[in-house]
Amino acid sequence: MLPAVRRPATTQKRTRQHCSPVSSCYDVKKEVSPASIAMAPSSGELWGHHLMPSKMVVDCLLPTGVLVPKKCSRDASLRHIKLDLWREIKESHGPNRIPLLDALGPPSQYVFVSVTQEAEREEFHDEERRLCDLKLFQSFLQLVEPEGNKEEKIINSDIGQAIGVNLHEFDEMMKDLEVQDFRRSIVSLAQEAAQERDAGDYLHYAFPPDVEQSPDLPEDVRSNLTQDGCFFVEMYLSGTHKTRCTLSVSKDAYPHKVIIDALKNQAAATRLVGDRREQFISGGSLKNLLKVCGTEEYLVGSYPVSQYKYVRKCLARGDRPRFTLVARTSLREPEHVPFHNPAYLRKIPASPASLIRNPTSIDISTADVPFSVKVLGATYIHVKDVDGIYVRCGVFYGPDVLCPPLDTAVVDYVSLKWNQELVFDINIRNLPRSAKLCVSICTTRRKKREEQRCMNSWGNIALFDFRGNMMKDKLSLTLNPSPNDFADLLNPLGCTDTSNEGPCLEIELPKLPLHFPDEIEYEIQTRKIVGGSSHIQQDPMSGSILDEIRSLASRDPLTELSEQEKEFLWSHRQHCLSVPNALPRLLNAVKWNSRDEVLELYRLLGEWPSVSPETALELLDCKYADPMVRSFACQWLDQFLSPEKFALYMLQLVQTLKFEPYLDNPLTRLLLRRALLNRRIGQVFFWHMKSEMSFGNDRFGLMLEAFCRGLCGHLKDIIRQVEAMDKLFNLSESLMSKRDNADRLTLLHEQIGSKDFLEALQNLSSPLSVSTVLGTLDVESCKIMDSAKRPLWLSWKNPDPLLDLLQRDSPSTGNLLRSNEIIFKNGDDLRQDMLTLQVITIMSEIWRSEGLDMQMVPYTCLSTGRRVGIIEVVRHARTIFHIQSLGGTTATMQFNNHQLHSWIKEHNTDPRDYDKAIEAFTRSCAGYSVATFILGIGDRNPGNIMVNEAGQIFHIDFGHFLGHFKKKLGINRERVPFVLTKDFCIVITKGKSGEEKDRLWGNFVQLCTDSYLKLRKHANLLITLFTMMLASEIPELQSIDDIAYLRERLAVEMEESGARDYFNRIFRSALEDAWTKKVDWFFFPWKHPSESKRRGQ
């Protein structure tokens, strides 16, 4: 009997009845044997099984205590199992009659309960759930009468299903006062956001407009307009028959005007006249929306049509946008589900956080004594071949040390007791609010007469808790293992969240009951400072002072200010208000171990003008730990960061949560509110948070719980995506156990063609994009790729009803939209790819804002969990190796350099299409050359560079970046700054010679140089994006030193002329040494035989 299943209240013993209606089911040999149950745990559909058998016997325990075995299908719903069970037991008769039938109520009176693989007892109120999706520990179900609030249990079950955690775990965490306070307060924010969303326009939430920042058109877009500033769109109109018309649209026209013009055309086609015509047009203009053909993207909002990204992209490439009219009423909002207050919100907290501060607590401003910590001892330290062990402690503000670190005495590793007090050179009164104590266990080892010291494990703790009380008395810190190749002896960039397992260090802090002043107390103290000597009345600002402030403000985030520069900024701090974006540099000049200077800074912040969104992002990285600074940064982001940019920067915003010392903070509230008010932001937020949950951080789980509560009825869409990802994960795990490729493919098609897989994987929103609907699964087109982790190639048919018409009118567009393919990967950490592709996307947007369309192809990649995720497939694209292999042995062996050019010509036989393809190749090749150079992308081979039939070249598989190149025998294998082989040069110059070749090549060189210089203007943003990711623990992004590579490639310390010369030297090097890359590519088929086999699959 399972421990979490209680015996029914009846006095009868539980019996197994062998009666005729059910004995045939029970006598069937069970497909889940006790031996299989004893297998190692899995996250599959049943303990020890990635996939549940198609048929299996389930023990069903009735409320009367009778155990009835029942044979069930894996895809059977709980409702079906219950009704079928009821029918069988009611039909039992004679000696096989089920006992105590009269004691049973109607089936609707009971719900199933069982024990899940997480050892949690769970009630299954959603009876549409399939047996295979319950993740049971054993094939056992018990029927019980539900207790408590059924509505709340259903909601909690849905939330648990979405985030992958039973909410009982969060209930257990409520013993922590900070968790209790956060969980209660954040759900109120979720309720307010849900009410604001429900009171607004559903279409703006569900289909948020995807627009460019400015309505102004870049030069390359304006050149494709007519002389009167118009462009053409194709409109598909539905009436008694499908019709298509071409409209001329002004670049300044709004969607409403386009709708009216389309309705006028339709009225003329149906011969409406007079009042009927006017009513048709006026009424239809209010009832219809413009929908992008082939996707679920709508032109919602009040922007010029040319400002929508889809339209801008079409115009830049000389294509015509394609729309259809859709009735607003067809986009119905899901059934309204009111916000439900959880039970913990209705209960009176055992110890309200607002009442916890000890009335005898003392303001730290009066504690003019040195800060000290007593190191007691350590346990569970695993070391070998060391001479001794000691503890290092330091007091930090962000990554900056406030006073010199201190070490304990070195002791033998057998007896880890110190009982030593360390007194720091900083008084308690000068500790900033965000001060943290960083500790580490270090080892010493003597080697060749030199003593080597290295960090064994580390931990960080905030010196003030979430209420402002200073930590005191004895504390036990659970430490984290030292990162690989980590040279420092402390890790101030590490999180203050402690791990659940690891070495334990016991310390003792001062026993004084101290607290940090709250905002009111701070305001009083700031007023005293203003009237005191530290507030200097500064002289009128001269032009030279302003120029110097601007110069310092333009420095990159990694710049180190000299002491003279810091003194200059602080002495002219009042003048810095005239240069708002100088705030980060001024913060670098503040002495955070001086209480008076911090109070003066707070006074300035109250007067500080708004900064740019890019500067506000910088204020959220690890360097700026002060809560007031971060609060202002969040306010500015909320005011000035557009929804499109907010979703784009979500990867960094989620990671910077790890720099927040407390659960409840302005960044958490900003993210949650914006996610609940915009479906696109919300979906990106959910998957980034869920991915981080797989790394064991409770903060993200608590935030996701509040997010899911705020979604209300919209949660079902998220649950469907999670269910699909879980199905694919279990399937991929099962496929890995098969050794034969044919067996794998057979199992793949069998499983995804089964009822439960089709229900889970069809007709849902893609996790990659809210504007993409995954329609019918094309089972025969699904396959298993040949790479090491055996990723799944999955294909869905596009459900758009206009697809056949698009195929007829524009075969190229129709082919592109006919299906949606996704690669599901299990076993690879996709976070580095995700970051690289995000930065390339941002580079592309920077170029467009600067008037350059580099025609980049930054496909979408999403990490959905630990070493698992999905990747968008770029349609009609092939690897360079595949294209070369089509040209025979000479091309594959790199002797025929014309094969790539020939392939592009074959797919673009029309001269206009050919010219567009060469232009697309030239621009994208320039863009990726510059991007891969700046980002230090390594391991470039013909198997991870692709070209699509439209001529765009792009890179995939970013396993090495920031200069972490592969080495052999200590020699760097990357000998060129970026790939520019002769094959590429022939395409760029159209295979020409003479002056035409020189002209085309000169245009390419200029394009590369211009794109590099334009990125340099935004170097601060690019560097900030990486510093914000330092908490992600991506293997090749561990420290500031890794980001220094990016700074060097951007030549931030040079003037523009010097940077131009620098890049020109790099370009010449790439061209002159291109032969070395061709040599590497010559050996590619032998180094990568699987790639040779699949030939660019």
N, C-alpha and C positions, 0 to 999 in steps of 0.2 A: 504494500500500500504506500502511495506517495506521501511523504511527510507533510506537504502543504494541503492535502485533501483530508478534511475532517469526516469522521463517521457521522451519518445522519442521526437526527435526534431520536428516531424510533429505537425501541429496545431490541428489535430483531437483529440477529447477526447478519452480516452481509453474506449473501449466498449466490452461488453460480448455478443457474437453473438450466438444465439441458432439456428444453422443450422443443417440440418439432418445428415451429416456425423459425426458430433462431439457431437450432443446433446445426443445421446445414452451414450456416455462416461461420459458426464458431469452429466447426470441425475442419474448415479449410486451413491448410497449413499456413501459419503466419509468415508474412514476407519480411517482418522485422523480428529477428531473433534476439534472444538475450545477449548473445555474443556481440551482435552489431550494436546494441545499446551501450555496451561497455567500451565502444570505440572512443578514441579521443574526441573531446568536444568540438563542435563545429558551429558555424553560424548559418548552417543550411536549414532546410525545411523540417528536419527531424534530427534529434541528437544522434550524431554519428553518420548522418546522411546529408550530402549536399542537396540531393533531390529525393523527395518522397516517392516510394513505388506508386505505380499507377493504380493499383488496388491494394488495400491493406485492411487488416482487422483492427477495429478500434473498440476498446473496452468502454462501454457506456454505463456509468453508475447512476441508477435511478434515485430519485429522492427517497424512495422506500428502502434503500439499502441493497437492492438487487442489482447484480452486475450482469449486463447483457452484452455479449460480443456481437459486433455488427461489422460486416464487410462494407467498406466505403471506397468510393473513388477519390483520388487525391484532389480533384477539382470540384468535389461536391461542396455546396455551400452549407453553412450550419443550419440554415432554415430547412434545406432539403433533408439533411441528416436527421434533424429532430422530427419532422413530419413523417419520414419514412420509418424511423424508429417507433413512433407512436402507432403507426399503422400495423407494424409487425407485432407489437406486444398486445394490441387490442384484438388482433386476429388469432392470437395463440389460444388453444383450447385443449381440453382433455388433460392427460398427465403432463403435458408440456406447457400448461397454462402458466403465465407469469404470475407469481404471488403478489398479493396486495394491490391488484389492479384498481380496486375500488377506492383506494387511498390516494390515487393520482388525480390531480386536477387537470385542466386543459393545458396543452403544450405552451400556450402563450404565457402561462404563469411562471415558467421556468427559463433560466438561461444556462448556457454551458459555462463551466469553469474548468481550468486545468492548470498545470504547472509548465511554464515556459522554460526555454533553455537558459534563461538568466536566473533560474531558480525563484521565479516570482509567481505567486498565485494570481491568475488574471481571469476576470469575468469577461466574456465575449458578448457584448450587447449588440454589436453590429452583426446580424445573422446573415448578411450577404457575403461575409468573408469566407473564403474557401479554406478547406482543411489544410491544404499545403502551405497556406500563408500564415498559419498561427504560430509557427516555430515552436512546436511542442517538445517537451523533454521526452515524453513517452506517448505512445498511441493510446491515450486515456482521456476521456471526457466525463465530467460529472455534471448532472443537472441539479440546480439549486434554485430556491426562491431568492431573487435578488434582495439585498438589504440596502438601505440608504437611498440617496438621491440618484435615480436612474439617469436623469439628464446629465448630471455632473459626471457620472461614471462613463457615459458614452463620450462626452467631450474629452475627458482625461484619456480614454482609450485611443481616440483619434489623434490626440497630441502625441501620446507615446508612440503610436505607429509612425507618425511623421518624423519624429526626431530620433527614434530608435532607442528610447530609454523609458522604462516604466516610471511614472511620476512618483511612485512610492519612494524612489531613491531621493528625489528632491524633498519629499516630506521628512525623510530621515535627516536631511541637512538643515532642517529648520531649527535644530538645537543650536546652530551657529547664529548668533544674534545679527550678524551682518547679512547673512542669507535671509533670515526672517524679515529684516527691515527692507531689504532690496526686493524680495519677492512680493511683498505687500505693496510697495510704492510703485514698482514698475508695471504691475498689472493695471493700476489706475491710469497710467500714461497710455497703455494699450487700449483701454476702454475709451479714453478721450479721442485718440486717433481713429478708432473704429467709428465712433459717432460722427467725427468730422468727415470721414470717408463716405459713410452712408448718407450724410446730408448733402453731399456734392453730386456731381455728374458721374454716373457709373462708367461712361465711356472714357472719361479722362483718367480714371483709375485703371480700368482693364486694358485700354489701348492707348497708353500715353504717347504723345507725339514724339517722333524721333527727328529732331531738327538740328540744323547747324546753329552755331552761336550767333552769327550775324546774317542779316538778309542780303548784305552786299555780296555780289557775285565775283569770284576770282576771274582773272583775265582769261584763263583757258576755258571757262564756262561762258563768259560773255561772247567769246569769239564764235560760239556755236549758236548764238541767237540770230534771228533775222534782223534786218536793218531797223525795224521799228521796235526792237527789244522783245520779240515774242519767240516762242518755241511751240512745237507740235506735240500733242498727246493723242494716244489711241484710246478711245472710249468704247467699251463693250456694253451695249444696252440690251435689256431683256424686255420683251413684250410677248406678243403671240409667237414670235420667233426671235432668235438671237441676231442682233445686228451690230455692226461696228462702224464708227465714224471717227474722223480726224478733226480735232479742234485746234485752233490757234490760240495760245494762251499767253497773256502778257506776263513778263517776269515779276510784275508787282501784283498780279491777280491773286485773290484769296480762294480757297476751296469753294466757298459759296458761289462765287462768280462762275467757276468751272461747272458746277452742278447745274446752274441756271442755263448755261450755254448747251450742256448736254441734253437737258430736258427740252429746250427749244428745238434741238435737232430731232429728238424723239417725237415731239409733237408734230413736226413737219412730216416725219416718216409715216406717222399714223393718221395724218391729215386732220388733226384737230384744229379748229378755228374758233374765233370769237371768245365768249366767256369760258367755254370748256377749255380752250387752250390756256387762257390766263390762270384759271383755277388749277389746271394740271401743273403749270410751271411754278406758281407761287406756293401751292401746297406741297409739291414734290421737293422744292428746294429746302424746305424745313424738315422733311421726313427722311431725307436720304443723306448718305455719307459717301465720300470717295474711298474706294477700297483698292489697294494695290493688287493687281492680278497675280494669282499664284501664291499669295501669302495672307496671313491674318493681320496685315498692317493697314491702318485706316488713317486718313488725314484728319485727325481730331485736333481741335484747337484753332486759334486765330493767328495764323502765320501765312505769309506769302507762299504760294505753292512751290516756288523755286527755293525756299529755305528748307524744305523737308529733305532729309538726307538721301532718300531714294531718288527723288527728282534730281537733286544736285549730282548724284552719281551718274544717272542716265545722261544728263546734259554734258558732263565732263567727257564722256566717252562717245558723244554723238549719237546716242540712242534715244528713242522716243519712249517716254513713260507710258505705262499701260494701266488704265483704271477701269473699274466698273462701279455702278451705283448699287448701293445696298441700303435697304430700309433700316432705319434706326431701331425699329421694333423687333427686327430679326436678331439683334444683339441683346438678348434678354439677360438681365442680371440673375444670378442664381437665387434660389429661394432664400428669402431673408431669414437669417438666423440671428436672433438678438444676442448681445453680449451677455455671457453668463459669469457672474461673480463666483470664483472658486470658494470652497469651504474655508480655506485658511484665511481668506479676506474677511469672512463673516465672523470669525472667532476673535476674541479679545487676546492680543499677544500676551504671552506669559510674562514678558519683561519688556515693555515698550522702549524702543531705542532712545526716544526723546527724553526718557526719564532716567537713563542709566548713568549719566555723568555724576560723579561723586561730588556732593555739595562742598566737601572739604578739599576738592582738587584745586591746585595752585596754577596760575598762569605761568607758562615757562619763561616769560619775560623777567620774572623775579628770580629765576634759578641761575644765578651767576656763578656756577660751579662747573668744572670740567665734566664732560660726558665720559662714562666709563662702562665697560662690560667685563663681566667675570666669566672666563671660559672654564667650565667644570670638567667635562669628559665627553667621550664619543664611543659609540657602539656600532657594530656591524660594518667595520672598515675592512675591506678586502684588499690587501696589498701583498706583494712578494718582492724579494730581492731589493729591499730598501734598508737604509741605515737608521732612519728615524722619521718621526711624524710630528708635525706642528700645525697650529691653527693660525691663519692670517685673518685679520679683521680690518675693515675699512668703512668709513662713513662717506656716503656718496649722495650727490644730487644729480639724478640722471646718470650719465657716464662720467661725470666730473667728481673727482675726489675733493672733499671739503677740508681734509686734514691728512697728514701722512698716515698710511696704514701701519698697523702694529702686528707683531708676531709673538706667539707664545714661545716658551722654551721647547726645544726638540726633545721628545721622549721616545722610548723604545716602543715599537708597534705592538708589543705584547700587553703593555699596561697603558691604556689611553686615558690617563687622568692628569689634569693640569692644575685645576683650582687656582688659576692665576688671573689677577685683575689687570686689565689693560686700560690705561687712562689716556684719552685722546686730547689732542691740542685744539679743542673747540669747546666752548662753554655751551651748556644746554640751552641757554636763552637765545643762542645764535643758530640753533638748528632750524632749517626751513621746514615747512609743512610736509614736503615730499621727501624728506631725508630718509635714507634707508641704510640699514646695516648689511654689508656684504661680508660673508664669511666663506672660508674654504679650508678643507683638509689638504695639507700639502706634505709631500714626501721629500726626503733628501737621500741622495745616493752619490757616493764618491766613485768617480771614474777617471782614470788617468790623472790623478792628483788634482782633479777639479771636482768641486761639489755641484751636482745637478739638483735643481729644485723644480718640482712640477706639481700641478694641481691634481688631486685625486677626485675631489667632489666639491660642490659649491652649493650655496643657498643664500637667498636674500630675504630680508624682512623689513617691512615699513616700520619706522620707529613710532608712528602715530596710527592708531586704528581709525576706522571709518567715522567715528564720532569726534576725533581730535584728541582722544586720551593717549598719553604717551605709554608705550609698552613698558611693563615693569615685572619684577620678580623673575622666577625661573621659567625658561622656555625651552622646548624641545623642537629643534629644527630638523626636518627630514630633508636630506641633501640630494642633489642631482649629480649624476656622473659627469665627469669633465668631457666636453666635446672633443672630438678627434682633432689632433694637430692644433690644440689650443695652447698657446705659449704663455698667456698671462696667468697670474696667480690668483686673481679675483675676476668675477664675471658680473660687472655692474649692469650690463645690458640684459642679463637674464631676468626672468619674471620673478615677481615676489610670491607667486602661487607656489606652494610646496607640493612635492610629489607624494604619492601614497606609500611608496616603498623606496628603500635606500638607506644609506648610512644616517645615523642620528647624532646630532651634536647638541649637548646641553649647555646653555649659557644662562647667566643671571644679569638682569639689567637693574639700574637703580630703583629702589623701592619707593621713591617719592611719588605721591599721587599728583601728576602734572598733566596739564592739558594745553592744547594749542588754542589761541583765542579764536572765537567765531567771527563772522563778518562784522557784527556790530562792534565787538571789542576792537577789531582791527581798524575800523573806521575811526574810532576814538583815538587810537594810538597814531594813526596816520595824520590826523589833524594836529597832534602834538609835534609830529615830525615836521609838518609844513611850517609851523611857527618856530621850529628850532633851527639850529645852526646848519643842519644837513641840507636844508632847502636853500639853494643858491639862486639869487636873482641874477639871471644871466644877461650879458650885454646884447644889444641888437645884433642880429645875424648878418654877417657879411656874405658876399657872393662866394668868397673862397671857402668859408666854413660850409656853406650849403653844398658846394661842389665836392668837398671832401666827404661829407656825410653821404651824398649820393654815390660816390665812388665806393665807399665801404659797404653801402647797402647792396650794391650790385655783386659783391663777392659771393662765391658759391658756398653752399652749406657746409662744406668740409674745410673751409678756410680757417686758418689759425691766426687770430688777431695778435699783434704784438702788444706788449704792455703799454707802449706809448699810444697805440690806436685805441686800446680799451680806455685809457685815461682820457683821450680826446672825446670819445663818444659819451663817456659818463659826464664829463665836465660840460658838454653841450647837449645833455639829454633833453632839455626843454626845446632846443632847436630841432631835435630829431622828429618832433611832432609834424614838422613840415615835410618830412619824407616818411610816410607811414610804413613803407616796406623795409625801412631800416630797423624795425623792431627786433628781428632775430639777431642782428649784429649787436644791438644795444643789450639784449638779454645775455649775450656772450660776455659783455663787459661788466655785468653785475657781479658783485662779490656775494655769492649766496650764503656765505658763512658770516655775513654781517646783517644783523637784524635791521639796523637803521637804513641800509641801502635797499633792502627788500621792501620796507615800508614806503620808501620814496618811490620805488618802482610801481607799487600798487597805486600810489597817487597819480602817477603818470598814465597808468593804464585806464584810469577813469576818464582821462581826457583824450585818449588815443583815437585818431581817425581810423576808419575801416582800411584794412589791408586787402591785397588781391587774394583770390582763392588759392593761388599757388603758394603765396607766403603763408596763408593760414594752414595749408597742408604741412608746410615745413615746421610750423609750431606744434604739430602733433607727433613729431618723431621723438626718438629716445632722448635727445639733448634737452628738451624743454619739459621738465617734469613738474613744474609748478602748477597746481590745480587752477589757479586764477588765470594764468596765461592760457592754459588749455581750454578753459571755459570761454574766453574771448575768441579763441580760434574757432570753436564750434559755432559761436554766434555768427561770425563772419561767413563761415561755410554755409550755414543755413540761409543766410541772406543772399549770397552772391553765387553759389555754386549751382549750376543748372542741373535739372534731373538727369540729363544725358551724361554729363560729366560725373555726377554723383555715382551713377551706376558704373561708369568706367573706372573710377578710383576706388570702388568698393573693396577690391583685393587688399589695398594698403590700409584702408580705414578699419577693416576687420583685424588686421594684424596689429595695428597700433593700440587696439584694446588691451593687448598684453602689457603695454607700458603704463596702463592705468592701475594704480595700487589698490583701488577699491571698486567694488561691484557697481555701485550707483555713481555715475559720473555724467557730465554733459555729453560726452561722445556716445555713450551707450544710449542715452535718451534721443539724441539726434538721429542715430542710425535706426532705432526702432520706429520712431515717428515717420521718417521718410520712407521706410520700407513698407509701412502699413498704408501709406497714402498713394503709392505708385507701384503697380503690379510688376513692372520691369525691374525696378530697384528691389522690390520685395523678393523676387525669385532669385536674383543674383545674391542678395543678402542671405537667403535661406541656405543655398548650397555652399557658399563660402563658410558659413557658421557650422553647418553640419559636417563639412570636411574637417574643420578644426576640432569638433567634438571627438572625432575618432582618435585624436592625439591625447585625449584624457583631460581636457580642461573644462571644469564644471561651469565656469563663467558663461561659456557659449551655450551650454544646455539650458541654463536658467533664462538667458535672453531669448532663446528659441521658443521656450515654453510661453513666454509673454507674447512673442510674435504670433505664434499659432493661436493663442486665445484671441488676439485682436483680429485675426483673419476671419473668424466666425465661419460663415458659409463658404468662403473662398478657400478654406483649408482642404476641401476635397480634391482640388486640382493638384495641390502639393502632394497629398497622400498618393495619388495615382502615379506621379513621377517617382516617388520613393519606392512604391511597390514594383514599378518596372525595373528600377535599378537593382533592387534586391533580387528579383527574378534572374536578371542577367548575371549578377554576381554568383549566385548559387549554380547557375548553369555553367559558367566559366570554370568554377571550381571542379565540377563534375567532369567537364571535358578534359581537364588537365590530367585526370586519373587514367585516361585512355592513351595508349601508346600508338596505336595505328591511326593514321590520318583518315582513312576511309571510315573507321569506326567513329571517330570524332564527328565527321560530317554527318553521318547517319544519325547519331544521337542528337546533334544540333537540330536537324530538320524535324526529327520526331518530337522533340520537346517544344520548339517554338511553334510547331504546327498543332500542338495540343490545345484543348479548350481554355485551360487556365492561363497559358502563356499568351494566347491570342487576345483574351479579355484584358490581360494586364498591359500588353504592349501596343495595343491599337487605339487609335483615335484619342490621343492625349497631346497636351502641349509639350514641346521639346524642352528639356531642361536647359538647352543651349540658347533658346530664344523664345520669348513669349509670342512672337509673330509667326512662329512655325508650328504647324499642326502635323503630327505624325499620324498618317491615315492608316490604310490597310497594310499589314506587314507582307512584304513580298518574300515568302518563305524560300522559294527556289533561288532567289538572288543573294540570300544570306550565306555567308561562308566564314571559314576560319583562316586567318592569315598565317603565313609561314614563319613569322618572326618568333623569337624565343618564348615570349609570354603568351603566344597563341591568341592574339586579340580577335574579337568577333567583328566581322563586317556585316552590318545590319542595314536593310533597305526597306523604306516605307513608300507607298504610293502617295502622291500628293492628292488630297481629297477635293481640291478646288474644282468646281463644276465647269469652269471656263477653260480647263487645260486643253481639251481637244481643239477648241477654237484657237487658242494661242499656238498650238502645234501646227495648225493649218496656215495661220497668217504669218507666223514667224517660227520656222522650225528650230532655229538655234535657241530662241528664248524658251520655246516649249520643251525642248530636250533638257535644258538646264533646270526647269521647274518640275519635270515629270516625277521625280522621286527625291526623297531626302535620305542620305546615307550618313550613318554614324559609326564610328569605330569605338567599341567598348574594350577598355584595357584593364586587366587585373594583374597586378604584380609590379607595376612601374609607378614611381612617384612623379605625378604630372605637374607638380606645383612649379617646378623650374620652367617647364614648357609654357605653363599658363602665364607666368610672370613675363617671360620673353615675348610671347605673342601680344600680351597687353601693352607692353612698352612699344612694340612695333606699331600697334594700332594707334597709340598716342603720337608716335612720330609721324604717322600718316596724316593724322588730324592737324598736327603742327604745320606740316607742309601745305596742306590745303588752306589753312588759315593764312599762310604766307603767299598764297597764290600759285602753289605747285601741286599738281595731282600726279603723284608718283605711281598710281595704279597698283598699289600694294594689295596683297591677298593675305591679310592676317586672319586666317581661319580661327574658329572658336575652339577652345580647349577648356575643359572643366574638371577639376578634381572633386569627386563626390565622396571621397573617404580616404582612409589610409591606403596608399598605393593602389588606388582604383579611380577610374574616371572615364570620361567620354571625349571624343574628338570629332569635330565636324570634318566630313569628307568634301574636298573641293572637286566638283564634278568635271569630267572631261579633261583631266590632267594626268600626266605621266611623268615618271622620274626621268632624269637625263639618261640614266643607264638604259631604261626601257627604250627610249627614243633611239639611242645609239645602237642598241641591239637590233633594231629593225633594219639598220643599214648594213648588216652582215658583219663578218669578222673584222674587217678593216676599221669600221666605225667603233665597234666594241673595244678593239685594242688601241683606240685613240689615234689611228692613222688617218681616218677620214674625218676632217673637221667640218664638213659641209652638211652632215646628216641632220643636225638640229635645224638649220635653215631650211632644208628640203622638207622636213616634217611640218614646219609652220606654213610653208607655201602650199603643201598638199591640203591643209585644212582651211586655207583662205585663198581659194582660187580666184575670187573676184578681186580686181586690182584695188578697189577701195577697202575691202576687208583686209587685204594683204598689208596695205599701208597702215591701217589701224593696228594690226597685229604687231608690226615692227615697232610702231610708236609705243605700244603697250609693253613690248619686251624691253625696249630701250629705257623707258621710264622706270619700270619695276626693277630692272637689273641695276640701275643707278641707285634706286632706293634701298634695295637689299644689300648692295655693296657697302653703302655708307652705314646702314643699320648694323650689319654683322661686324663691321670694323669697330664701330663705337662700343658695341656690346661685347666684343671679344668672343664671338661665337666660334667654336672649334669643331673639329671632326667633320669638315665639309667634303662630301664625296658625291658621286653621281647618283647614289641611292637616296640622298636626302635633299636634293634640289629638284624641283619639279617645274613643269611648264604646262599651262593649259592651252586649249585650242585657240583661245583668243589672243595668245602670245604672251600672257603675263607669266613671269618667272617668280618662284617663291621658294622659301626654305622650310623644311620640316625637321622634327627631332632635334631639340636643343638640349642635348645631354651635357654640354660643356659651354660655359660662358664666363665672362669677366676674366678672360685670359687663362682659365684653368685648362690648358691644352694637354692633349695626350703626349706622353713622352716614352721614348724607347731608349734604354741604356743611358738615361739621363739627358737625352737629346730631344729638344722640342720638335715634334713632328709637324707643327704648323709653321711653314716657311714663307707664307704669303699673308698679308694683312686681310685680304678678302679674295674671293674667287673671281677671276676675270680671264678665262681661258680663250684660246683662239676660236673655239666654237661660238662663244658669245660675241666675240668681235666681228665674226663674219655675219651674224644675224644683225647686229647693230648697224653695220655698213651695207646691209642688203646684198652682200657678196660682190660689191662694186670695187672698182679700183680708180686710181687717179684722183682728180679734184673732188668728185662726188664722194668718194670714200673719206677723204680728208675732211670734207664739210660735215658729213654725218658723224664721224668720229669726234671732231671738235665740238659738236653739239652735245655729245654724250659726256665728254670730259667736263664741259661747262655745267652740265646738269648735275653731275656728281659733286662738283665744287660748290655750286649754289645750294644744293640740298644739305651739304655738310655745314656750311656757314649759317644757314637758317636754323638748323638744329642747335648750333652753339648759342644762339640767342636765348634758348630755353634750357640751357645746361642746368640751371638751378632746379627746375622741375624734374628733369630726368634723374639728377642725383638724389633729390628728395624721395622720389618713388622707390629707390633702392634702400635708402636709410630707413624708411618706414617699414621695410620688409625684414629688417635684421632680426626681429623676434620670430620669424618663420622657421628658423633652423634649417633652411635649405642648405645642403652640404657645401655648395660653392658660394654661399653668401653668409659667412659666419661673423665677419667683423668689418669695421670701417676700412681696413686695409684692402679688402676685396673691392670696395667701391672706389678706392683710389685709382684703380685701373680705369674706370669710367671717366674719372676726372682728367686723367692723363690723356685719354683718347679725344676728349673734347677740347683739349688745349686751353683750359679756362684761364690760365695765367698769361696768355698771349694776346696781343692786339689782333684785330681782324686780318691785317696784312700778314702778320707772322703765322696765324693759323692757316691762312690760304697757302702760304709756302709750305707749311708743314704737311698739309693734306696732299698737295701736289707731289711732294717727295714720296709720300705713302702710295699714291696712285701709280707713280712710275715704278715703284718697287713691286707692286702687285702685277703690273704688266710685264716687267722684265723677268720676274721669277715665276711667271705663269707656267713655264715648262715643268717646274718641279711638281705642280699640282697635276699636270697631265701624266707624269710618271707615276704618281700615287694612284691615279685613276686607272692606269694600265694594269695594276695589280689587283684592282678592286674585285673582279670576278673570282679570283682565287681566295681573297680574304673573306668574301661574303658569298659563299656558294648558295645560301638560301635566297639571296637577292637575285642571283643569276637564274635561279630556278623559277621564281615568280615573275621576273622580268617587269618590274614596275607595277605590281598588282595594285 
